[in-house]
Amino acid sequence: MADAATQPTWEAVIGLEIHVQLGTESKIFAPVSTTFGDEPNTHIDPVVCGFPGTLPVLNHKVLEYAVKAAMALNLNIAEYSKFDRKQYFYPDLPKNYQISQFDEPIAKEGWIEVEVAEKGKDTYLKTIGIERLHMEEDAGKLVHAGSDRLAGSTHSLVDYNRAGVALAEIVSKPDLRTGREAAEYASEIRRIMRYLGVSDGNMQEGSLRCDVNISVRRGPDAPFGTKVEIKNMNSFSAIQKACDYEIRRQVKAYETGEPVAQETRLWDESKQLTKSMRSKEGSSDYRYFPDPDLGPIEVSADQLDKWRAQLPELPAAKRHRYAGSMGLSRYDARVLTDEQQMSNYFEAVVAAGANAKLAANWITGDIAAYVNSNRIGFAELSFQPEQLSEMLRLIDDGEISGKIAKKILPELLEKGGSPRVIINQRGLGMISDPAAIETIVSDLLATNPKEVSAFRSGKIKLQGFFVGQVMKKTGGKADPKLANQIISQKLKGE
């Protein structure tokens, strides 16, 4: 028997089920609005409620969005798929069954590349397998009065506005090993869906919801442990924290001889822990059978080719291109591609003639800070990409300094306009006349003899003092390179 020193360390095995609300204007099987936030039970009809004699009809936009999502996740699109009825009885399900896809989903066997940045560790790339993507309808929403759960509430209310909303469920393979990997994977799925335009991915509104399946085992070659499902996570941070907590809980249970039950648990954000909700159902509990009211789904090769041609460049491809041909750091490439509006803005700035690295610095710094503080998107900026490109070229050509650019930036962000025109109107152009700078430097040396003497005695860092004084005297308009050169010559008596 191996001693403690040679005992394999515990390894987590994590898989995610991500429910993505497809951003169609009407529901998956009924011409009913999907608008969020309206009065309860105002977006329902006989089909949604399952009244006798009603028949569901597939919304073809749902199929298009599901197939495009599957293509972006490198999944194989099925030549034939079908809808099934998943039986369960709960007040949020008006028909007492959910229309979903069971054994023949629209797509199987895919993967995505995830960039994982863990604190204190090197960033690394990891390929995560995706088992399947299938279409299904959402359930309604239960509101438990006096509690966040049925237990402890005085009564419950049900809102069927979400019932029948189109979902794509994306099921990963058990390839994730840490809470950070799980959070990064979920974040990348959301990013891809938003790039495609098939979902807004708004977790606060329930447009993207994640369930985590997690177990632990003794090393990579050991059999899987008992699987636990965790629900109720409304942020990527919550996904990471819930996984990390559950890993610790299960390891402690095994090491102290406690059983780990196969169950569904909830993440309690206020207490930062998971707690038991119910025993986990198996597929046999749902008694799936083909939906008799919906025919099979067959998508032609021509239609698949048409939809594939409409796919945009996806985040991972952009990251590789930015870090490769554009020479950006992996960090900048990651930040710039997080939101499609930001990457579109950046590319427009570069296309207008700006240096890519300089553009990345300004966009991810001052401009991103303005966008975030004002809660707007890059597409809403008054400061157009061509105008930023003009400002960056002025810096590159030595006509203005970065300090001057920062002076005029607030006005440009608020109102837009030509940086060159503003600079000319305010007389902010760079002083690049050697004679003018030499006069200023000579005056400074004459009024600071102690500093000159100290420099010549070996305190060479004092050159920075004189550069600062020149910039102060000129309001930041002196050409810093030229000022440095003249100050160096004068201090050395050249």
C-alpha positions as CSV (number, residue, x, y, z in Angstrom):
1,M,0.0,0.0,0.0
2,A,1.4,3.4,-1.0
3,D,2.3,5.7,1.9
4,A,1.0,9.3,2.1
5,A,4.1,10.7,0.4
6,T,3.4,8.6,-2.8
7,Q,-0.4,8.8,-2.7
8,P,-1.7,10.4,-5.9
9,T,-3.1,13.9,-5.3
10,W,-6.8,14.6,-5.8
11,E,-8.0,15.7,-9.2
12,A,-11.3,17.4,-10.0
13,V,-13.4,16.3,-13.0
14,I,-15.7,19.1,-14.2
15,G,-18.2,19.4,-17.0
16,L,-20.6,22.2,-17.7
17,E,-24.1,22.3,-19.1
18,I,-24.7,25.8,-20.5
19,H,-28.2,27.0,-21.4
20,V,-28.0,29.8,-24.0
21,Q,-31.2,31.7,-24.7
22,L,-31.3,32.2,-28.5
23,G,-32.1,35.8,-29.3
24,T,-35.2,35.3,-31.4
25,E,-38.1,37.7,-31.2
26,S,-40.6,34.9,-30.8
27,K,-40.6,31.6,-28.9
28,I,-39.4,28.3,-30.2
29,F,-42.8,26.8,-31.1
30,A,-45.3,29.7,-30.8
31,P,-45.5,33.3,-32.3
32,V,-45.3,34.8,-28.8
33,S,-42.9,37.7,-27.7
34,T,-39.7,36.9,-25.8
35,T,-39.3,40.4,-24.5
36,F,-37.7,40.4,-21.0
37,G,-39.1,42.2,-18.0
38,D,-42.7,42.7,-19.0
39,E,-45.6,42.0,-16.6
40,P,-45.9,38.4,-15.6
41,N,-47.9,36.0,-17.8
42,T,-48.4,38.5,-20.6
43,H,-46.3,36.5,-23.2
44,I,-48.3,33.3,-23.3
45,D,-50.8,31.6,-25.6
46,P,-52.6,28.3,-26.0
47,V,-49.5,26.6,-27.5
48,V,-47.2,27.8,-24.7
49,C,-49.7,26.6,-22.1
50,G,-50.3,23.3,-23.8
51,F,-54.1,23.6,-24.3
52,P,-55.8,20.6,-26.0
53,G,-55.9,20.8,-29.8
54,T,-52.8,23.1,-30.1
55,L,-49.8,22.1,-32.2
56,P,-46.2,23.4,-31.9
57,V,-44.5,24.7,-35.0
58,L,-40.7,25.1,-35.1
59,N,-39.4,28.7,-35.4
60,H,-36.9,28.4,-38.2
61,K,-34.8,31.3,-36.8
62,V,-34.1,29.1,-33.8
63,L,-32.8,26.4,-36.1
64,E,-30.5,28.8,-37.9
65,Y,-29.1,30.2,-34.6
66,A,-28.6,26.7,-33.1
67,V,-26.8,25.5,-36.3
68,K,-24.5,28.6,-36.4
69,A,-23.7,28.2,-32.7
70,A,-22.8,24.5,-33.3
71,M,-20.6,25.4,-36.3
72,A,-18.7,28.0,-34.2
73,L,-18.1,25.3,-31.6
74,N,-16.7,22.9,-34.2
75,L,-19.6,20.5,-33.7
76,N,-20.7,18.0,-36.4
77,I,-24.2,19.0,-37.6
78,A,-26.6,16.0,-37.7
79,E,-28.1,15.0,-41.1
80,Y,-31.2,14.0,-39.1
81,S,-32.4,15.1,-35.7
82,K,-35.7,15.1,-33.8
83,F,-37.5,16.6,-30.8
84,D,-38.5,14.5,-27.7
85,R,-40.7,15.0,-24.8
86,K,-39.0,15.1,-21.4
87,Q,-41.6,14.3,-18.7
88,Y,-41.5,16.0,-15.3
89,F,-44.1,17.5,-13.2
90,Y,-43.4,20.9,-11.7
91,P,-45.5,24.1,-11.6
92,D,-43.1,26.1,-13.8
93,L,-43.8,23.7,-16.7
94,P,-47.4,24.3,-18.0
95,K,-47.6,21.2,-20.3
96,N,-46.1,18.9,-17.6
97,Y,-43.4,18.0,-20.2
98,Q,-40.6,19.9,-21.9
99,I,-39.9,19.6,-25.6
100,S,-36.2,18.9,-25.9
101,Q,-33.8,16.7,-27.9
102,F,-32.6,13.5,-26.3
103,D,-30.8,10.8,-28.3
104,E,-30.6,12.6,-31.7
105,P,-29.6,16.2,-31.1
106,I,-28.8,18.8,-33.8
107,A,-25.0,18.5,-33.3
108,K,-22.4,16.4,-31.6
109,E,-18.6,16.1,-31.0
110,G,-17.0,19.5,-31.0
111,W,-14.4,21.6,-29.2
112,I,-13.2,25.1,-28.4
113,E,-9.8,26.5,-27.4
114,V,-9.8,28.3,-24.1
115,E,-7.1,30.7,-22.8
116,V,-6.8,30.2,-19.0
117,A,-5.2,33.0,-16.9
118,E,-4.7,31.9,-13.3
119,K,-3.4,34.3,-10.7
120,G,0.3,33.6,-10.0
121,K,0.6,31.2,-12.9
122,D,1.5,31.4,-16.6
123,T,-1.4,31.8,-19.0
124,Y,-2.0,28.6,-21.0
125,L,-4.3,27.3,-23.8
126,K,-6.5,24.3,-23.3
127,T,-8.8,22.5,-25.7
128,I,-12.2,21.6,-24.2
129,G,-14.3,18.9,-25.8
130,I,-18.0,19.5,-26.4
131,E,-20.3,16.5,-26.3
132,R,-23.4,18.0,-27.9
133,L,-25.6,21.0,-28.6
134,H,-29.4,20.5,-28.6
135,M,-32.4,22.8,-28.9
136,E,-35.2,22.9,-26.3
137,E,-37.8,25.2,-24.7
138,D,-37.4,27.0,-21.4
139,A,-39.6,26.6,-18.4
140,G,-41.4,29.4,-16.5
141,K,-40.1,31.1,-13.4
142,L,-41.2,30.4,-9.8
143,V,-41.0,33.2,-7.3
144,H,-41.1,31.9,-3.7
145,A,-42.5,34.5,-1.3
146,G,-40.4,34.9,1.8
147,S,-37.5,32.7,0.7
148,D,-35.3,31.9,-2.3
149,R,-36.4,28.3,-2.1
150,L,-39.8,26.5,-1.8
151,A,-38.8,25.4,1.7
152,G,-39.4,28.3,4.0
153,S,-41.7,30.3,1.7
154,T,-45.2,31.2,2.5
155,H,-46.5,30.7,-1.0
156,S,-45.1,30.6,-4.6
157,L,-46.0,32.5,-7.8
158,V,-45.4,31.4,-11.3
159,D,-44.6,33.5,-14.4
160,Y,-44.9,31.7,-17.7
161,N,-43.3,34.5,-19.8
162,R,-40.1,32.5,-20.1
163,A,-42.0,29.2,-20.9
164,G,-41.3,28.3,-24.5
165,V,-38.3,30.6,-25.0
166,A,-35.7,29.0,-27.3
167,L,-32.6,27.5,-25.6
168,A,-29.5,25.9,-27.0
169,E,-28.0,23.6,-24.3
170,I,-24.3,23.1,-24.8
171,V,-22.8,20.1,-22.9
172,S,-19.1,19.9,-22.4
173,K,-17.0,16.8,-22.0
174,P,-15.5,16.3,-18.5
175,D,-12.3,18.0,-19.6
176,L,-12.1,20.8,-17.0
177,R,-10.0,20.4,-13.9
178,T,-10.2,23.7,-12.0
179,G,-12.8,26.3,-11.1
180,R,-10.8,28.8,-13.1
181,E,-10.9,26.6,-16.2
182,A,-14.7,26.2,-15.8
183,A,-15.2,30.0,-15.5
184,E,-13.0,30.7,-18.6
185,Y,-14.8,28.0,-20.6
186,A,-18.2,29.5,-19.8
187,S,-16.9,33.0,-20.5
188,E,-15.6,31.9,-23.9
189,I,-18.9,30.2,-24.8
190,R,-20.7,33.5,-23.9
191,R,-18.2,35.5,-26.0
192,I,-18.7,33.2,-29.0
193,M,-22.5,33.5,-28.8
194,R,-22.3,37.3,-28.6
195,Y,-19.9,37.4,-31.6
196,L,-22.3,35.3,-33.6
197,G,-25.3,37.5,-32.6
198,V,-27.4,34.5,-31.6
199,S,-27.7,35.6,-27.9
200,D,-26.9,38.6,-25.7
201,G,-25.6,36.2,-23.1
202,N,-26.9,38.4,-20.3
203,M,-26.6,36.3,-17.1
204,Q,-28.5,38.7,-14.9
205,E,-31.6,38.3,-17.2
206,G,-31.1,34.5,-17.4
207,S,-30.0,34.6,-21.1
208,L,-27.1,32.3,-20.2
209,R,-27.2,29.9,-17.3
210,C,-24.7,27.3,-16.2
211,D,-25.0,24.0,-14.3
212,V,-21.7,22.4,-13.2
213,N,-21.2,18.6,-12.8
214,I,-18.2,17.9,-10.6
215,S,-16.5,15.0,-8.9
216,V,-13.0,14.3,-7.6
217,R,-10.7,11.3,-8.0
218,R,-7.3,10.1,-6.9
219,G,-5.2,11.1,-9.9
220,P,-5.8,11.2,-13.6
221,D,-6.0,7.4,-14.1
222,A,-8.4,6.7,-11.3
223,P,-12.1,6.1,-12.0
224,F,-14.5,9.0,-11.7
225,G,-16.0,9.8,-8.3
226,T,-19.6,10.4,-7.5
227,K,-20.9,13.3,-9.6
228,V,-22.6,16.3,-8.0
229,E,-24.5,19.0,-9.9
230,I,-24.4,22.6,-8.8
231,K,-27.0,25.2,-9.9
232,N,-27.9,28.8,-9.2
233,M,-24.7,30.5,-10.5
234,N,-25.3,33.9,-12.1
235,S,-21.7,35.0,-12.8
236,F,-18.4,33.5,-13.9
237,S,-16.9,34.4,-10.6
238,A,-19.7,32.3,-8.9
239,I,-18.8,29.4,-11.2
240,Q,-15.2,29.5,-10.1
241,K,-15.9,29.9,-6.4
242,A,-18.6,27.2,-6.4
243,C,-16.3,24.7,-8.1
244,D,-13.4,25.5,-5.8
245,Y,-15.7,25.1,-2.7
246,E,-17.2,21.8,-4.0
247,I,-13.8,20.3,-4.7
248,R,-12.7,21.1,-1.1
249,R,-15.9,19.7,0.3
250,Q,-15.7,16.4,-1.6
251,V,-12.0,15.9,-0.9
252,K,-12.7,16.4,2.8
253,A,-15.6,14.0,2.7
254,Y,-13.6,11.2,1.1
255,E,-10.6,11.7,3.4
256,T,-12.8,11.6,6.5
257,G,-14.8,8.6,5.3
258,E,-18.1,10.5,4.7
259,P,-20.2,9.5,1.7
260,V,-20.6,11.8,-1.3
261,A,-24.2,11.6,-2.5
262,Q,-25.2,12.0,-6.1
263,E,-27.4,15.1,-5.8
264,T,-28.2,18.5,-7.0
265,R,-26.8,21.3,-4.9
266,L,-27.3,25.1,-4.9
267,W,-24.6,27.8,-4.7
268,D,-25.4,30.2,-1.9
269,E,-23.6,33.4,-2.9
270,S,-24.2,35.1,0.5
271,K,-22.6,32.2,2.5
272,Q,-20.1,31.2,-0.3
273,L,-21.0,27.5,-0.1
274,T,-23.0,24.8,-1.8
275,K,-26.0,23.3,-0.1
276,S,-28.1,20.2,-0.9
277,M,-31.3,20.8,-3.0
278,R,-32.5,17.4,-4.1
279,S,-31.4,13.9,-5.2
280,K,-30.2,13.9,-8.8
281,E,-32.6,12.5,-11.4
282,G,-31.4,10.0,-14.1
283,S,-32.4,10.1,-17.7
284,S,-34.8,7.2,-17.1
285,D,-36.8,9.4,-14.7
286,Y,-37.7,11.7,-17.5
287,R,-39.3,8.9,-19.7
288,Y,-38.2,10.5,-23.0
289,F,-40.1,9.7,-26.2
290,P,-40.2,11.3,-29.6
291,D,-42.6,14.3,-29.8
292,P,-45.5,13.1,-32.1
293,D,-46.4,16.7,-33.1
294,L,-43.0,17.7,-34.5
295,G,-41.4,16.2,-37.6
296,P,-37.7,15.3,-38.0
297,I,-35.2,18.1,-38.8
298,E,-33.1,17.8,-41.9
299,V,-30.9,20.7,-43.1
300,S,-29.7,20.7,-46.7
301,A,-26.0,20.9,-47.5
302,D,-26.6,24.1,-49.4
303,Q,-28.3,25.7,-46.4
304,L,-25.4,24.7,-44.1
305,D,-22.9,26.2,-46.6
306,K,-24.9,29.5,-46.6
307,W,-25.0,29.7,-42.8
308,R,-21.3,28.8,-42.5
309,A,-20.4,31.6,-44.9
310,Q,-22.2,34.1,-42.6
311,L,-20.0,33.2,-39.5
312,P,-17.8,36.1,-38.3
313,E,-14.2,35.8,-37.3
314,L,-14.4,34.3,-33.8
315,P,-12.6,35.4,-30.6
316,A,-9.9,32.8,-30.6
317,A,-8.9,33.5,-34.2
318,K,-8.8,37.2,-33.4
319,R,-6.6,36.6,-30.4
320,H,-4.1,34.6,-32.5
321,R,-4.1,37.2,-35.3
322,Y,-3.6,40.1,-32.9
323,A,-0.7,38.4,-31.1
324,G,0.8,37.2,-34.3
325,S,0.6,39.5,-37.3
326,M,-0.1,42.6,-35.3
327,G,2.5,42.0,-32.6
328,L,0.3,42.7,-29.6
329,S,0.9,41.0,-26.2
330,R,-1.4,38.1,-25.4
331,Y,-2.9,40.2,-22.6
332,D,-3.8,43.1,-25.0
333,A,-5.2,40.6,-27.5
334,R,-7.3,39.0,-24.9
335,V,-8.7,42.4,-23.6
336,L,-9.4,43.7,-27.1
337,T,-11.3,40.6,-28.2
338,D,-13.4,40.3,-25.0
339,E,-16.2,42.4,-26.5
340,Q,-16.9,42.5,-30.3
341,Q,-17.6,46.3,-30.2
342,M,-14.1,46.9,-28.8
343,S,-12.4,44.7,-31.3
344,N,-14.3,46.4,-34.2
345,Y,-13.3,49.8,-32.9
346,F,-9.7,48.8,-32.6
347,E,-9.6,47.3,-36.1
348,A,-11.2,50.5,-37.6
349,V,-8.5,52.6,-35.8
350,V,-5.7,50.5,-37.3
351,A,-7.3,50.4,-40.7
352,A,-7.3,54.2,-40.7
353,G,-3.5,54.2,-40.3
354,A,-2.7,54.0,-36.6
355,N,0.1,52.0,-35.1
356,A,-1.5,48.8,-33.6
357,K,0.4,48.8,-30.3
358,L,-0.3,52.5,-29.7
359,A,-4.0,52.0,-30.6
360,A,-4.2,49.0,-28.2
361,N,-2.7,51.0,-25.3
362,W,-5.1,53.9,-25.7
363,I,-8.2,51.8,-26.3
364,T,-7.6,49.4,-23.4
365,G,-6.6,52.2,-21.1
366,D,-8.2,55.7,-21.1
367,I,-10.9,55.0,-23.7
368,A,-12.1,51.7,-22.1
369,A,-12.2,53.5,-18.7
370,Y,-14.5,56.1,-20.2
371,V,-16.7,53.5,-21.8
372,N,-17.0,51.5,-18.6
373,S,-17.6,54.5,-16.3
374,N,-20.4,55.8,-18.7
375,R,-21.9,52.4,-19.2
376,I,-21.9,52.7,-23.0
377,G,-20.6,50.5,-25.8
378,F,-17.7,51.4,-28.1
379,A,-20.2,51.8,-30.9
380,E,-21.8,54.7,-29.0
381,L,-18.6,56.7,-28.7
382,S,-18.6,60.2,-30.1
383,F,-14.9,59.8,-30.7
384,Q,-14.8,58.0,-34.0
385,P,-12.0,55.5,-34.9
386,E,-10.7,57.7,-37.7
387,Q,-10.4,60.6,-35.2
388,L,-8.4,58.5,-32.7
389,S,-6.2,57.3,-35.6
390,E,-5.5,60.9,-36.5
391,M,-4.5,61.7,-32.9
392,L,-2.2,58.7,-32.7
393,R,-0.5,59.7,-36.0
394,L,0.1,63.1,-34.6
395,I,1.9,61.5,-31.6
396,D,3.8,59.1,-33.9
397,D,4.9,62.0,-36.1
398,G,6.1,64.0,-33.1
399,E,3.6,66.8,-33.6
400,I,2.1,66.4,-30.1
401,S,3.2,64.5,-27.0
402,G,1.2,61.9,-25.2
403,K,0.6,64.5,-22.4
404,I,-1.0,66.9,-24.8
405,A,-3.1,64.1,-26.3
406,K,-4.4,63.3,-22.8
407,K,-5.3,67.0,-22.3
408,I,-7.6,67.0,-25.3
409,L,-9.0,63.4,-24.9
410,P,-11.9,64.3,-22.5
411,E,-13.3,66.8,-25.0
412,L,-12.9,64.3,-27.9
413,L,-14.6,61.5,-25.9
414,E,-17.5,63.8,-25.1
415,K,-18.0,65.5,-28.5
416,G,-15.7,63.9,-31.1
417,G,-14.0,66.1,-33.6
418,S,-10.6,66.5,-35.3
419,P,-7.7,66.4,-32.9
420,R,-5.6,68.5,-35.3
421,V,-8.2,71.2,-35.4
422,I,-8.4,71.3,-31.6
423,I,-4.7,71.4,-31.2
424,N,-4.4,74.3,-33.7
425,Q,-7.2,76.2,-32.1
426,R,-5.6,76.0,-28.6
427,G,-2.0,76.4,-29.8
428,L,-1.0,73.0,-28.3
429,G,1.3,71.9,-31.1
430,M,4.7,70.5,-30.2
431,I,7.6,72.9,-29.8
432,S,10.3,71.3,-32.0
433,D,12.4,74.4,-32.8
434,P,15.9,73.6,-31.4
435,A,16.7,77.3,-30.9
436,A,13.5,77.9,-28.9
437,I,14.2,74.8,-26.7
438,E,17.9,75.7,-26.3
439,T,17.0,79.2,-25.0
440,I,14.6,77.6,-22.4
441,V,17.3,75.1,-21.3
442,S,20.0,77.8,-21.0
443,D,17.7,79.9,-18.7
444,L,17.0,76.8,-16.5
445,L,20.7,75.9,-16.2
446,A,21.5,79.5,-15.2
447,T,18.8,79.6,-12.5
448,N,19.7,76.1,-11.1
449,P,23.5,76.2,-10.6
450,K,23.5,73.7,-7.7
451,E,21.7,71.1,-9.7
452,V,24.1,71.7,-12.6
453,S,27.1,71.2,-10.3
454,A,25.6,68.1,-8.7
455,F,25.0,66.6,-12.2
456,R,28.6,67.2,-13.2
457,S,29.7,65.6,-9.9
458,G,28.1,62.4,-10.9
459,K,24.4,62.7,-10.1
460,I,23.3,62.0,-13.6
461,K,19.7,61.3,-12.7
462,L,19.3,65.1,-12.3
463,Q,18.9,65.2,-16.1
464,G,15.3,64.1,-15.5
465,F,14.8,67.1,-13.2
466,F,15.7,69.5,-16.0
467,V,13.6,67.6,-18.6
468,G,10.6,68.0,-16.2
469,Q,11.3,71.7,-15.8
470,V,11.4,72.2,-19.6
471,M,8.1,70.3,-19.9
472,K,6.6,72.4,-17.1
473,K,7.7,75.7,-18.6
474,T,6.3,74.8,-22.0
475,G,3.1,73.3,-20.8
476,G,4.1,69.8,-22.0
477,K,4.6,71.1,-25.6
478,A,8.4,70.7,-25.9
479,D,9.5,67.8,-28.0
480,P,10.8,65.5,-25.2
481,K,13.4,63.7,-27.4
482,L,14.8,67.0,-28.6
483,A,14.7,68.5,-25.1
484,N,16.6,65.5,-23.7
485,Q,19.2,65.8,-26.4
486,I,19.8,69.6,-25.8
487,I,19.8,69.2,-22.0
488,S,22.4,66.4,-22.2
489,Q,24.7,68.5,-24.4
490,K,24.4,71.6,-22.3
491,L,25.0,69.8,-19.0
492,K,28.1,68.0,-20.4
493,G,29.3,71.3,-21.8
494,E,29.3,70.1,-25.3
